[in-house]
Amino acid sequence: MENGKVKPDVVTFNTMIKGYCKSGNVKKAIERFRDMEVRNVEPDKITFLTLMQACYSEGDYDFCVKLYNEMQDKGLDIPSHAYSLVIGGLCKEGKSMEGYAVFENMVTEGCEPNVAIYTALIDAYAKNGELDMAMGLFHRIQNEGFEPDEVTYGVIVNSLCKSGRLEEALQWFEYCKRNNVAMNVVLYSSLIDGLGKAGRLEEAEKLFEEMVEKQCPRDSYCYNVLIDALAKNGKVDEALVVFKKMEDEEHRNEEALKLWDLMIDKGITPTAASCRALATGLCLSGKVARACKILDELAPMGIVLETAFEDMMNVLCKAGRIAEACKLADGVIDRGREIPGRVRTIMINSLRKAGNADLAMKLMHSKIGIGYHRMRSVKKRVKFRTLVES
């Protein structure tokens, strides 16, 4: 008791801090955290982890590190999730050495790292021009029995290309093909750029066409690096052909939509494959709402595509169309077509597979999709679009 009143304990403060974090008021959460010291209430690892997640989502990586240091000073058990946040934040700021120091401390404390942590460090070292360190960590993953994923290989191939080590990049690219590693847009676009800069235009064009065979959507970056390489090597006419192809892909969706409407008017039931192809094409051309409308119209025809939305989100993320993917995710939840938690999981996995680990981590540690905010008496779900708006 305190002056006849119940004294708040760590559970009380944790509840308040979590509430402030969920409502987006991290400043107030930090104030309550500092109040704990004044009231002689010791924070626990839940207190620290809640604040670290909120600060990471806000982009305040410095405070994440401060909280981590406080945990160490207090002798608290640091969970693997906290290490991930600190290492991820340091890597995003380009502080590869500091991130590696936390990583080594993590290993020393008996906390096993994962592929995502290794990949973040590899990417940070490579962007700092320390490719030997990056490659050393890459080989360490393999030696310790971890299986690198397509995101890791994407970072390696991109880094090797940018450092002029094109042959090594090609070797790892072929390794991915032989070992059934998912081929994402980062792997292809990095090599197209590298080959183009090296004047190896025929190989670059071959990979560009191969993306269609492998059902890997070509984004604007792929088109632009190939157009740039052709133009700089005096092949202006060929560059214009590629540019026209980029425009044609947009117009092709309009023609497909007219054909679709004609089929429906004549009472022809479309196949699942044609539905999927059209929905995906519309998404890539920015017509997400129209794609969703088409899928909604399929139910009365007895056509149910179990993974349609998942496929659409995957292809949008692979093409770097994150804003459209978020719009689609919001639409799925608003229509009540999927459980919000499942949509979040799909989106996180899609971002990771597309090589966008930073946004995947940001989504993972946010309240997007499953949290709520209040505007007076109205409770509204936090939209996926805030992922790219904030």
Stockholm file with secondary structure:
# STOCKHOLM 1.0

chainA/1-390         MENGKVKPDVVTFNTMIKGYCKSGNVKKAIERFRDMEVRNVEPDKITFLTLMQACYSEGDYDFCVKLYNEMQDKGLDIPSHAYSLVIGGLCKEGKSMEGYAVFENMVTEGCEPNVAIYTALIDAYAKNGELDMAMGLFHRIQNEGFEPDEVTYGVIVNSLCKSGRLEEALQWFEYCKRNNVAMNVVLYSSLIDGLGKAGRLEEAEKLFEEMVEKQCPRDSYCYNVLIDALAKNGKVDEALVVFKKMEDEEHRNEEALKLWDLMIDKGITPTAASCRALATGLCLSGKVARACKILDELAPMGIVLETAFEDMMNVLCKAGRIAEACKLADGVIDRGREIPGRVRTIMINSLRKAGNADLAMKLMHSKIGIGYHRMRSVKKRVKFRTLVES
#=GR chainA/1-390 SS CBTTBCCCCHHHHHHHHHHHHHTTCHHHHHHHHHHHHHTTCCCCHHHHHHHHHHHHHHTCHHHHHHHHHHHHHTTCCCCHHHHHHHHHHHHHTTCHHHHHHHHHHHHHTTCCCCHHHHHHHHHHHHHTTCHHHHHHHHHHHHHTTCCCCHHHHHHHHHHHHHTTCHHHHHHHHHHHHHTTCCCCHHHHHHHHHHHHHTTCHHHHHHHHHHHHHTTCCCCHHHHHHHHHHHHHTTCHHHHHHHHHHHHHHHHHHHHHHHHHHHHHHTTCCCCHHHHHHHHHHHHHTTCHHHHHHHHHHHGGGTCCCTTHHHHHHHHHHHTTCHHHHHHHHHHHHHTTCSCHHHHHHHHHHHHHHTTCHHHHHHHHTSCTTTCEEEETTEEEECCTTHHHHC
#=GC SS_cons         CBTTBCCCCHHHHHHHHHHHHHTTCHHHHHHHHHHHHHTTCCCCHHHHHHHHHHHHHHTCHHHHHHHHHHHHHTTCCCCHHHHHHHHHHHHHTTCHHHHHHHHHHHHHTTCCCCHHHHHHHHHHHHHTTCHHHHHHHHHHHHHTTCCCCHHHHHHHHHHHHHTTCHHHHHHHHHHHHHTTCCCCHHHHHHHHHHHHHTTCHHHHHHHHHHHHHTTCCCCHHHHHHHHHHHHHTTCHHHHHHHHHHHHHHHHHHHHHHHHHHHHHHTTCCCCHHHHHHHHHHHHHTTCHHHHHHHHHHHGGGTCCCTTHHHHHHHHHHHTTCHHHHHHHHHHHHHTTCSCHHHHHHHHHHHHHHTTCHHHHHHHHTSCTTTCEEEETTEEEECCTTHHHHC
//
